Structures are given as C-alpha cells and as structure tokens.
C-alpha cells in the first residue's frame, strides 16, 4: 500500500461526511497501527526552526543541547533540510512538532473559511479568533480537516530524518484559561463564557444533531451537558487516532504536548488525552500559569502515570524556573513520582544546565 492509498483508506471512516459516534474510538483506524516502544527515560527540548541563524550558530546550539544531555528535539515549523541535517549530525533524534487543530494556513483561509470553529455567540476563528490573533482553530469533526491534517502528518513522518511527529494544539480553544492569565485578558472565567465556547459551526451542529437529535445551540447548560461534552472530546480523539495510524504506518513515534492532567484538559479545552494511542506524552506542567508551586508538577506527574500506559515526560516552562534550586528539585520530583523525563521550553542558562546534568544523572540508565 503506497502513501496515497493509505491516506485514502484512512479517510474511508469519514467518507460519508461524519464518523459514527456509536462506534468505539479504539476500533477506528486501527488496522495500520504499529506498536512502537520509546526509550523510557529521555530528555527533550521544544525548539523552533531558525532560518536566520548561521549554520555555525545552529551547529553550536544543537551541540550544546546534546552535550548537556538532551536526547531528542521537537522542531516546530515544518521541514527545513539544513536544520534537520544539523540535528541528525549531533546524534539527537528529530521529532517534527506539528500544530494540529490550531491552523492559520493561508490555503485553508483562502479555500475553506467554513472549516474554522465558531463560538456560541457566532464568532468564527476565521476572522474573530479568541484571545490572540494566531488562535485560528479548525473543527476536528469535518472530514476535509481530518484529511488535510493527515496529509501534513504524512509529509513529516515520511521524511527520512524524522524519528516521529509531535502533536501540539490538538484540542478545542481554551474555554477557560489557566487562572494566572485571567488578569492579562481582563476576564473572569469562573464559569464558561459563550464567547470562548466552541464549536457551534454549521458542520458541527449538524454532526451532533445527526448523532443524538439535538442542536447544541438549544442546550440550556452546555458546560454540563455530558453528551455534548463527550461528543467534542471524542471528535479530537478520533482525529488523533487517524494521525497515529498515519505516523505508525511509517514506523515512526507519535507524541503530543497536552494540558497538565486529563482532568484539567477536559475542563479547559475538551482534550481527553488519556484516551489517545500515543507513544509518549509531554503534559505542559507550567505551574506558574495555574498559580501553583513547583510541587504541583509532581502531583500532575503522579496523576498522569496512573491515567495512561505510555511514558509521561513533564513539560517545563524555563522562563519561570529562575530559581536553580527549584529547578533541580522539580527534576528530581518528576522522576520520583514516576515521570520518565522532561521536555524543556525556553532558554536554559549554564547554571540550569549544570543542575540539569546533576539531577538527571542517576536516572539516565533506568
């Protein structure tokens, strides 16, 4: 089966326009799934492609990551042959970091403005995105969206330099922001607000009505309607199932950046990630976003490893790890609670690297 035939076969699940919500999620797109194992204890970094950097500067940057113990890079920005080659030359793994349902692609905006999610108040992410301008969310319910994203995942997974595909923004928009951000956006989101509750597009309303005979616009209390909530959870899970099949078809790994715990993820952005067929997960345990101390990161890790069977790597937000002692304590805590490593986002000072090497050394052979 070639790539085009495989993608077409994967699309057949939704060829009638919608998937069957009554069919168990685990049965969908399972034929091509390959069981892969990821090294248990591992250390990652989230990095963006830098087209303006010199080759020498890139070589030094990635050599430094590798020298200090980073084993794999999540690289955001598509395919860049120069940067791919440099990362591979260091001996680190390269995992292409893919924005998923948050897509501002010019092709989509030109050809399919109808793919964009719509709020309960009728605002489309096409021209009125919530919070920030780059929040351009497409609906996972739409077969065209599913096929478009499968093609993007296939391009990344097929590249010989990649070891895997890393999904990000694979969810609905934040119906509730992390509490520390409320002041920034002048919001009180103690309860769900209609402007930030998605998706009420014609496509999704029809899909839900075909499923259960109700129009979500007529639901009196959408924040607590279990059928409507689970419909959206399952729409994302269905999409991830398809993307996983595409990536595993190439015998590559699939991982995801997700919200801190499944419980918080469901509440904040309709993300039911403990149901996904992944090879590893990087929960963004950014404690400052939730007004929590660093010990909260350990609590999240413990909750997460009880929820899933694949490895959990705690995502750490380095701009808020200014205290070296706290950083070292966090690294030790992640491992003692059962995490299999961390992924770093943001700049890392020499003092941080020293603490990183010291704290992770006992766990590298595990």
Buried (B, 14 or more C-beta within 10 A) or exposed (E): EEBEEBBBBBBEBBEEEBBEBEEEBEEBBBEBBBEBEBBEBBBBBBBEBBEEBEEEEBBEBBBBBBEBBBBBBBBBBEBBEEBBEBBBEBEBBBBBBBBBBBBBBEEBBEEBEBBBBBBBEEBBBBEBBBBEEEBBBBBBBBBBBBBBBBBBBBBBBBBEBBBBBBBBBBBBBBBBBBEBBBEEEEBEBEEBBEBBBBBBBEBBBBBBBEBEEBEBEEBEEBBEBEEBBBBBBBBBBBBBBBBBBBBBBBEBBBBBBBBBBBBBBBBBBBBBBBBBBBBBBBBBBBBBBBEBEBEBBBBBBBBBBEBBEBBBBBBBBBEBBEEBEBBBBBBBBBBEBBBBBBBBBEEBEEEBBEBBBEBBEEBEEE
